[in-house]
């Protein structure tokens, strides 16, 4: 609760709190919907230097993903990161994982 309270930017009755996030971690499985929402709203990422993208859920230990959907999610994460100016650690990068 203390951490939450320190990061609340705005409270409005009947609405969720607006909270400041100082580092946002994104991965390849759930982020495509968020990036598509930004595109539809014609918005960018406000502070791309505070966002870190990494391939996490679909990365096999020592080979390329076997499932086509996994490969697609990984490719989409790389494309979204490049489009929105976000640092992305791809498969095989020393900082990934």
MIDOSE-1310 file (N, C-alpha, C; in nm, 2 decimals, decimal comma, always signed):
residues 97
xxxx	+0,08/-0,12/+0,00/+0,00/+0,00/+0,00/+0,09/+0,13/+0,00; +0,20/+0,12/+0,08/+0,29/+0,24/+0,08/+0,34/+0,27/-0,06; +0,39/+0,17/-0,13/+0,44/+0,19/-0,26/+0,33/+0,25/-0,36; +0,22/+0,19/-0,35/+0,11/+0,24/-0,43/+0,08/+0,39/-0,40
xxxx	+0,07/+0,43/-0,28/+0,04/+0,56/-0,24/+0,15/+0,66/-0,29; +0,27/+0,62/-0,29/+0,38/+0,71/-0,33/+0,37/+0,73/-0,48; +0,30/+0,65/-0,55/+0,30/+0,66/-0,70/+0,17/+0,71/-0,76; +0,07/+0,73/-0,68/-0,06/+0,78/-0,73/-0,03/+0,93/-0,78
xxxx	-0,07/+0,95/-0,90/-0,06/+1,08/-0,96/-0,19/+1,15/-0,95; -0,30/+1,08/-0,97/-0,44/+1,14/-0,96/-0,54/+1,04/-0,92; -0,63/+1,09/-0,84/-0,75/+1,02/-0,80/-0,87/+1,09/-0,85; -0,97/+1,02/-0,91/-1,10/+1,07/-0,95/-1,20/+0,98/-0,90
xxxx	-1,30/+1,03/-0,84/-1,41/+0,94/-0,79/-1,47/+0,85/-0,90; -1,48/+0,73/-0,87/-1,54/+0,63/-0,96/-1,45/+0,58/-1,07; -1,33/+0,63/-1,07/-1,23/+0,59/-1,17/-1,11/+0,52/-1,11; -1,04/+0,44/-1,18/-0,91/+0,38/-1,12/-0,81/+0,49/-1,10
xxxx	-0,72/+0,47/-1,00/-0,62/+0,57/-0,98/-0,53/+0,57/-1,10; -0,47/+0,69/-1,12/-0,37/+0,71/-1,22/-0,24/+0,70/-1,15; -0,16/+0,60/-1,18/-0,03/+0,57/-1,11/+0,09/+0,59/-1,20; +0,19/+0,65/-1,14/+0,32/+0,67/-1,22/+0,40/+0,54/-1,21
xxxx	+0,44/+0,48/-1,32/+0,52/+0,36/-1,33/+0,66/+0,41/-1,37; +0,76/+0,38/-1,29/+0,90/+0,42/-1,32/+0,97/+0,33/-1,41; +0,93/+0,21/-1,43/+0,99/+0,11/-1,53/+0,88/+0,01/-1,57; +0,86/+0,00/-1,69/+0,75/-0,08/-1,75/+0,82/-0,20/-1,82
xxxx	+0,80/-0,32/-1,78/+0,85/-0,44/-1,85/+0,74/-0,50/-1,93; +0,77/-0,52/-2,06/+0,67/-0,58/-2,15/+0,73/-0,71/-2,21; +0,64/-0,80/-2,25/+0,69/-0,92/-2,31/+0,60/-0,95/-2,43; +0,63/-1,05/-2,51/+0,57/-1,08/-2,64/+0,43/-1,13/-2,64
xxxx	+0,38/-1,18/-2,53/+0,25/-1,24/-2,53/+0,13/-1,15/-2,51; +0,14/-1,06/-2,41/+0,03/-0,97/-2,39/+0,04/-0,83/-2,44; +0,16/-0,79/-2,49/+0,18/-0,65/-2,53/+0,13/-0,62/-2,67; +0,11/-0,71/-2,76/+0,05/-0,67/-2,89/-0,08/-0,59/-2,88
xxxx	-0,16/-0,63/-2,79/-0,29/-0,56/-2,78/-0,27/-0,42/-2,73; -0,18/-0,39/-2,64/-0,15/-0,26/-2,59/-0,09/-0,17/-2,71; +0,00/-0,23/-2,78/+0,06/-0,15/-2,89/-0,05/-0,12/-3,00; -0,14/-0,21/-3,02/-0,24/-0,19/-3,12/-0,34/-0,08/-3,07
xxxx	-0,36/-0,08/-2,94/-0,44/+0,03/-2,88/-0,38/+0,17/-2,90; -0,25/+0,17/-2,88/-0,17/+0,30/-2,91/-0,19/+0,34/-3,05; -0,17/+0,25/-3,14/-0,19/+0,28/-3,29/-0,33/+0,34/-3,31; -0,43/+0,27/-3,27/-0,57/+0,31/-3,29/-0,60/+0,45/-3,23
xxxx	-0,54/+0,48/-3,12/-0,55/+0,61/-3,06/-0,46/+0,71/-3,11; -0,37/+0,67/-3,20/-0,27/+0,76/-3,26/-0,18/+0,82/-3,15; -0,14/+0,73/-3,06/-0,05/+0,78/-2,95/+0,08/+0,70/-2,96; +0,18/+0,76/-2,90/+0,31/+0,69/-2,89/+0,33/+0,65/-2,74
xxxx	+0,44/+0,60/-2,71/+0,48/+0,56/-2,58/+0,54/+0,69/-2,52; +0,48/+0,74/-2,41/+0,52/+0,87/-2,35/+0,67/+0,87/-2,31; +0,72/+0,77/-2,25/+0,86/+0,77/-2,20/+0,92/+0,63/-2,24; +0,95/+0,62/-2,37/+1,01/+0,49/-2,42/+1,13/+0,45/-2,35
xxxx	+1,21/+0,55/-2,29/+1,33/+0,51/-2,22/+1,30/+0,44/-2,09; +1,18/+0,44/-2,05/+1,14/+0,38/-1,92/+1,07/+0,24/-1,95; +1,07/+0,20/-2,07/+1,01/+0,07/-2,11/+1,12/-0,03/-2,15; +1,11/-0,15/-2,11/+1,20/-0,25/-2,15/+1,12/-0,37/-2,20
xxxx	+1,15/-0,41/-2,32/+1,09/-0,53/-2,38/+1,18/-0,64/-2,39; +1,13/-0,76/-2,36/+1,21/-0,88/-2,37/+1,12/-1,00/-2,42; +1,19/-1,09/-2,49/+1,12/-1,21/-2,53/+1,13/-1,30/-2,41; +1,01/-1,35/-2,36/+1,01/-1,42/-2,23/+0,93/-1,55/-2,24
xxxx	+0,81/-1,54/-2,28/+0,72/-1,66/-2,27/+0,74/-1,76/-2,38; +0,79/-1,73/-2,49/+0,80/-1,82/-2,61/+0,94/-1,86/-2,64; +1,03/-1,83/-2,56/+1,17/-1,85/-2,59/+1,22/-1,99/-2,55; +1,25/-2,08/-2,64/+1,31/-2,21/-2,60/+1,45/-2,19/-2,55
xxxx	+1,50/-2,29/-2,49/+1,63/-2,29/-2,43/+1,74/-2,27/-2,53; +1,74/-2,35/-2,64/+1,85/-2,35/-2,73/+1,82/-2,36/-2,88; +1,70/-2,32/-2,92/+1,67/-2,33/-3,06/+1,56/-2,23/-3,09; +1,52/-2,22/-3,22/+1,42/-2,13/-3,26/+1,28/-2,19/-3,21
xxxx	+1,18/-2,10/-3,19/+1,05/-2,15/-3,15/+0,99/-2,25/-3,25; +0,94/-2,36/-3,20/+0,88/-2,46/-3,29/+0,74/-2,42/-3,33; +0,67/-2,35/-3,25/+0,53/-2,31/-3,28/+0,52/-2,19/-3,36; +0,44/-2,19/-3,47/+0,43/-2,07/-3,56/+0,38/-1,95/-3,48
xxxx	+0,29/-1,97/-3,39/+0,23/-1,85/-3,31/+0,34/-1,79/-3,22; +0,43/-1,88/-3,17/+0,54/-1,83/-3,09/+0,63/-1,74/-3,17; +0,67/-1,79/-3,29/+0,75/-1,71/-3,38/+0,69/-1,58/-3,41; +0,56/-1,58/-3,44/+0,48/-1,46/-3,47/+0,48/-1,36/-3,36
xxxx	+0,46/-1,41/-3,24/+0,46/-1,32/-3,12/+0,60/-1,25/-3,10; +0,70/-1,33/-3,12/+0,84/-1,28/-3,10/+0,87/-1,17/-3,21; +0,83/-1,20/-3,33/+0,85/-1,10/-3,44/+0,77/-0,98/-3,42; +0,65/-0,99/-3,37/+0,56/-0,88/-3,34/+0,62/-0,79/-3,23
xxxx	+0,68/-0,85/-3,13/+0,74/-0,78/-3,02/+0,85/-0,69/-3,07; +0,94/-0,75/-3,15/+1,05/-0,68/-3,21/+1,00/-0,56/-3,30; +0,90/-0,59/-3,38/+0,85/-0,48/-3,46/+0,79/-0,37/-3,38; +0,71/-0,40/-3,28/+0,65/-0,30/-3,19/+0,76/-0,22/-3,12
xxxx	+0,86/-0,29/-3,07/+0,96/-0,22/-3,00/+1,03/-0,12/-3,09; +1,06/-0,16/-3,21/+1,13/-0,07/-3,30/+1,04/+0,05/-3,34; +0,91/+0,02/-3,37/+0,82/+0,13/-3,41/+0,80/+0,23/-3,30; +0,80/+0,19/-3,17/+0,77/+0,28/-3,06/+0,90/+0,32/-2,99
xxxx	+1,01/+0,29/-3,04/+1,14/+0,34/-2,98/+1,17/+0,28/-2,85; +1,14/+0,15/-2,83/+1,16/+0,08/-2,70/+1,28/-0,01/-2,71; +1,37/-0,01/-2,61/+1,48/-0,11/-2,61/+1,42/-0,25/-2,60; +1,46/-0,34/-2,68/+1,42/-0,48/-2,68/+1,53/-0,57/-2,68
xxxx	+1,53/-0,67/-2,59/+1,63/-0,77/-2,58/+1,58/-0,90/-2,65; +1,62/-0,92/-2,77/+1,57/-1,04/-2,84/+1,63/-1,17/-2,79; +1,58/-1,28/-2,85/+1,64/-1,41/-2,82/+1,79/-1,41/-2,85; +1,87/-1,47/-2,76/+2,01/-1,48/-2,78/+2,09/-1,36/-2,73
xxxx	+2,02/-1,25/-2,70/+2,09/-1,13/-2,64/+2,14/-1,16/-2,50; +2,26/-1,12/-2,47/+2,31/-1,14/-2,34/+2,23/-1,09/-2,22; +2,15/-0,98/-2,25/+2,06/-0,92/-2,15/+1,92/-0,98/-2,15; +1,89/-1,07/-2,24/+1,76/-1,13/-2,25/+1,75/-1,24/-2,14
x	+1,63/-1,24/-2,07/+1,60/-1,35/-1,97/+1,65/-1,30/-1,84
